[in-house]
Amino acid sequence: MILAVFNAECEKKGFQDNMRILTFLTFVIAMAFMVGMDIFLFSEDVLYGIGGVIGIIGFFIAYSISGEMIIAPRDYWRLSSWEVFKKKFGYGFTTYFLVTLVAAGLLGAIC
């Protein structure tokens, strides 16, 4: 209860702008990691690199639909904005790794 009141006060005072900056920086770092991993996969084999590109696409799809899939409506008012972001980001990143692993494995096994 106290945390919910604190979050409401923070959002009134403009701390929401800091959250936007933090999420943007997190996305930039994550994209740099995913592109770096994809470059590594392309250096190993082109089919593995294509699997990495499919994984990046899977990340964006999973992140965009994670709000409806894994977050309960009460989490938006019970948890802080950062906690909700961590849940959505974790879901997207897990999907990235799994889709990359499966796609690269299947494409590597086909050829």
Sine and cosine of phi, psi and omega as CSV:
sin_phi,cos_phi,sin_psi,cos_psi,sin_omega,cos_omega
0.00,0.00,-0.71,0.71,0.00,-1.00
-0.91,0.42,-0.63,0.78,0.01,-1.00
-0.89,0.45,-0.63,0.77,0.02,-1.00
-0.90,0.43,-0.64,0.77,0.03,-1.00
-0.92,0.40,-0.67,0.75,0.02,-1.00
-0.89,0.46,-0.69,0.73,0.02,-1.00
-0.89,0.45,-0.64,0.77,0.02,-1.00
-0.90,0.44,-0.65,0.76,0.02,-1.00
-0.92,0.39,-0.64,0.77,0.01,-1.00
-0.89,0.45,-0.66,0.75,-0.01,-1.00
-0.93,0.37,-0.51,0.86,0.05,-1.00
-0.93,0.37,-0.54,0.84,-0.10,-1.00
-1.00,0.03,0.08,1.00,0.08,-1.00
0.99,-0.13,0.16,0.99,0.02,-1.00
-0.95,0.32,-0.19,0.98,0.04,-1.00
-0.91,0.42,-0.53,0.85,0.05,-1.00
-0.89,0.45,-0.61,0.79,0.05,-1.00
-0.91,0.42,-0.57,0.82,0.02,-1.00
-0.92,0.39,-0.62,0.78,0.04,-1.00
-0.90,0.45,-0.66,0.75,0.02,-1.00
-0.91,0.42,-0.69,0.73,-0.01,-1.00
-0.90,0.43,-0.69,0.73,0.02,-1.00
-0.92,0.38,-0.60,0.80,0.04,-1.00
-0.89,0.46,-0.73,0.69,0.02,-1.00
-0.89,0.45,-0.61,0.79,0.04,-1.00
-0.90,0.43,-0.67,0.74,0.05,-1.00
-0.90,0.44,-0.64,0.77,0.00,-1.00
-0.90,0.44,-0.70,0.72,0.02,-1.00
-0.91,0.42,-0.67,0.74,0.01,-1.00
-0.91,0.42,-0.66,0.75,0.02,-1.00
-0.91,0.41,-0.62,0.78,0.06,-1.00
-0.89,0.47,-0.66,0.75,0.04,-1.00
-0.90,0.44,-0.72,0.69,-0.03,-1.00
-0.91,0.41,-0.63,0.77,0.04,-1.00
-0.92,0.38,-0.65,0.76,0.06,-1.00
-0.88,0.47,-0.66,0.75,0.05,-1.00
-0.91,0.42,-0.61,0.79,0.01,-1.00
-0.93,0.37,-0.62,0.79,0.07,-1.00
-0.88,0.47,-0.67,0.75,0.06,-1.00
-0.88,0.47,-0.69,0.73,0.01,-1.00
-0.90,0.43,-0.63,0.78,0.06,-1.00
-0.91,0.42,-0.55,0.84,0.01,-1.00
-0.94,0.35,-0.47,0.88,0.06,-1.00
-0.97,0.23,-0.77,0.64,-0.01,-1.00
-0.25,-0.97,0.56,-0.83,-0.03,-1.00
-0.89,0.45,-0.62,0.78,-0.02,-1.00
-0.92,0.40,-0.58,0.82,0.08,-1.00
-0.91,0.41,-0.63,0.78,0.04,-1.00
-0.89,0.45,-0.63,0.78,0.06,-1.00
-0.90,0.44,-0.61,0.79,0.09,-1.00
-0.88,0.48,-0.59,0.81,0.06,-1.00
-0.92,0.39,-0.63,0.78,0.05,-1.00
-0.90,0.43,-0.66,0.75,0.05,-1.00
-0.89,0.47,-0.61,0.79,0.05,-1.00
-0.90,0.45,-0.65,0.76,0.03,-1.00
-0.90,0.44,-0.66,0.75,0.06,-1.00
-0.89,0.46,-0.66,0.75,0.05,-1.00
-0.88,0.47,-0.59,0.81,0.04,-1.00
-0.87,0.49,-0.75,0.66,-0.03,-1.00
-0.91,0.41,-0.63,0.78,0.05,-1.00
-0.90,0.43,-0.73,0.69,-0.03,-1.00
-0.90,0.43,-0.66,0.75,0.01,-1.00
-0.90,0.43,-0.62,0.78,-0.05,-1.00
-0.94,0.33,-0.53,0.85,-0.01,-1.00
-0.99,-0.13,-0.02,1.00,-0.05,-1.00
-0.93,0.37,-0.42,0.91,0.02,-1.00
-0.89,0.47,-0.54,0.84,0.02,-1.00
-1.00,-0.02,-0.39,0.92,-0.13,-0.99
-1.00,-0.02,-0.70,0.71,-0.16,-0.99
-0.90,-0.44,-0.16,0.99,-0.05,-1.00
-0.96,-0.29,0.85,-0.53,0.05,-1.00
-0.96,0.29,0.49,-0.87,0.00,-1.00
-0.84,0.54,-0.52,0.85,-0.01,-1.00
-0.95,0.31,-0.35,0.94,0.01,-1.00
-0.91,0.42,-0.46,0.89,-0.01,-1.00
-0.92,0.38,-0.49,0.87,0.04,-1.00
-0.97,-0.26,-0.33,0.95,-0.02,-1.00
-1.00,0.07,-0.64,0.77,-0.03,-1.00
-1.00,-0.10,0.35,-0.94,0.07,-1.00
-0.96,0.29,0.25,-0.97,0.02,-1.00
-0.88,0.48,-0.58,0.82,0.01,-1.00
-0.91,0.40,-0.64,0.76,0.02,-1.00
-0.91,0.42,-0.65,0.76,0.04,-1.00
-0.91,0.42,-0.68,0.74,0.04,-1.00
-0.88,0.47,-0.68,0.74,0.01,-1.00
-0.88,0.47,-0.62,0.78,0.04,-1.00
-0.90,0.43,-0.74,0.68,-0.01,-1.00
-0.91,0.42,-0.67,0.74,-0.02,-1.00
-0.92,0.38,-0.64,0.77,0.05,-1.00
-0.89,0.46,-0.65,0.76,0.05,-1.00
-0.90,0.44,-0.69,0.73,0.01,-1.00
-0.91,0.41,-0.67,0.74,-0.03,-1.00
-0.94,0.34,-0.60,0.80,0.08,-1.00
-0.88,0.47,-0.68,0.74,0.04,-1.00
-0.90,0.45,-0.63,0.77,0.03,-1.00
-0.85,0.53,-0.78,0.63,-0.04,-1.00
-0.90,0.44,-0.69,0.72,-0.03,-1.00
-0.93,0.38,-0.69,0.72,0.00,-1.00
-0.91,0.41,-0.65,0.76,0.05,-1.00
-0.88,0.47,-0.72,0.69,-0.01,-1.00
-0.88,0.48,-0.73,0.68,-0.03,-1.00
-0.93,0.36,-0.72,0.69,-0.04,-1.00
-0.91,0.42,-0.70,0.72,0.01,-1.00
-0.91,0.41,-0.63,0.78,0.03,-1.00
-0.91,0.42,-0.70,0.72,0.00,-1.00
-0.93,0.38,-0.69,0.72,0.01,-1.00
-0.92,0.39,-0.58,0.82,0.05,-1.00
-0.94,0.34,-0.55,0.84,0.00,-1.00
-0.97,0.23,-0.47,0.88,-0.03,-1.00
-0.93,0.36,-0.68,0.74,-0.09,-1.00
-0.95,-0.30,0.00,0.00,0.00,0.00
